[in-house]
Each structure stands twice: as structure tokens, then as C-alpha cells.
Amino acid sequence: MKAIGRNLIIQKTKEGTTKTKGGLLLAESHRDDIRYVEANVKSIGEEIEGINEGSRIFFDRHAGHKIVIDKQTYHVIKIQDVVVVLWN
């Protein structure tokens, strides 16, 4: 698979559950206080600079849309939805 233009194909990093101060366990999908989520970049479009395949990024969790390829779930987002690139 190959992203085109200013798009990225990413796979979200699994965070699992977190415990609140009161002891409740919350799934990542129930954490409304977290706006940005971490992901691994699988493919980048030819118009993108500064991000490489394999980079870890943070992006707006409301951005893009899901796709399923070979029973794996990926997300397609635009470069403007990326807020942080983590250097390895």
C-alpha cells in the first residue's frame, strides 16, 4: 500500500486501559480528555517532508478515516493533522 499526495497511512499504537484517581478503569475510547493519539507511520505521500515511514507521531484523534487491509486496521490522515513527530 502507498499513500499519495499529502496523506499518511498510519496504525494507532495500542494504549489499553488507564486507571482514574477513583480506581475506575477506562478504555482509550472513553478518554475524552486526550485529544492526540500516538501512531506509527506505515506509508507517506510523495508531497510530505520531515516524516519517514516508521516514524512515531501524535495526531488529532478526530482526523482521517479507517481502512482495513488484510484484516489490519489503518487510518488515513492528512499531514496537517500531525502535531508531533517523535525522533528515535
C-alpha positions as CSV (number, residue, x, y, z in Angstrom):
1,M,0.0,0.0,0.0
2,K,1.2,3.5,-0.7
3,A,-0.2,6.9,0.4
4,I,-0.5,9.6,-2.2
5,G,-0.2,13.4,-2.2
6,R,-0.2,14.9,1.3
7,N,-1.7,11.8,3.0
8,L,-0.2,9.4,5.5
9,I,-1.2,5.8,6.3
10,I,-0.8,5.1,10.0
11,Q,-1.5,2.5,12.5
12,K,-2.6,3.6,16.0
13,T,-0.5,2.5,19.0
14,K,-2.5,0.4,21.4
15,E,-2.6,2.0,24.9
16,G,-5.0,-0.3,26.7
17,T,-6.8,0.9,29.8
18,T,-5.9,3.5,32.3
19,K,-6.9,3.9,35.9
20,T,-8.6,7.0,37.3
21,K,-7.9,8.5,40.7
22,G,-11.1,6.9,41.9
23,G,-10.0,3.5,40.7
24,L,-12.1,3.2,37.5
25,L,-10.6,1.5,34.5
26,L,-11.2,3.4,31.3
27,A,-10.6,2.2,27.8
28,E,-8.8,4.6,25.4
29,S,-12.0,5.2,23.5
30,H,-13.6,6.6,26.8
31,R,-10.8,9.1,27.5
32,D,-12.3,12.4,26.2
33,D,-9.5,14.4,27.9
34,I,-7.0,13.1,25.4
35,R,-7.1,14.9,22.1
36,Y,-4.0,13.5,20.4
37,V,-3.1,9.8,20.0
38,E,0.2,8.1,19.1
39,A,0.6,6.1,15.9
40,N,3.3,4.5,13.7
41,V,3.6,5.8,10.1
42,K,3.3,3.0,7.6
43,S,3.3,5.0,4.3
44,I,3.8,8.6,3.3
45,G,2.7,10.5,0.2
46,E,5.2,12.0,-2.2
47,E,4.5,15.6,-1.1
48,I,5.4,15.1,2.5
49,E,8.7,16.1,4.1
50,G,10.0,15.7,7.6
51,I,8.3,12.4,8.3
52,N,9.5,9.0,7.3
53,E,7.9,5.6,7.2
54,G,8.4,4.0,10.7
55,S,8.2,7.4,12.5
56,R,6.1,7.7,15.6
57,I,3.7,10.6,15.6
58,F,0.9,12.2,17.5
59,F,-2.2,13.3,15.6
60,D,-5.7,14.6,16.3
61,R,-7.8,11.6,17.2
62,H,-10.8,13.0,15.2
63,A,-8.8,13.2,11.9
64,G,-9.0,11.0,8.9
65,H,-10.8,7.7,8.4
66,K,-10.2,4.0,8.9
67,I,-9.4,1.4,6.3
68,V,-9.0,-2.3,6.6
69,I,-6.4,-4.2,4.5
70,D,-5.7,-7.9,5.1
71,K,-7.6,-7.8,8.4
72,Q,-5.4,-5.0,9.7
73,T,-6.9,-1.6,10.6
74,Y,-5.1,1.5,9.4
75,H,-6.0,5.2,9.4
76,V,-5.5,7.7,6.5
77,I,-4.8,11.2,7.7
78,K,-3.5,14.4,6.1
79,I,-0.2,15.9,7.1
80,Q,-1.8,19.0,8.7
81,D,-3.4,16.6,11.3
82,V,0.1,15.6,12.7
83,V,1.1,17.7,15.7
84,V,4.3,15.9,16.9
85,V,7.0,13.7,15.3
86,L,9.0,11.6,17.8
87,W,12.6,11.1,16.8
88,N,14.1,7.7,17.6
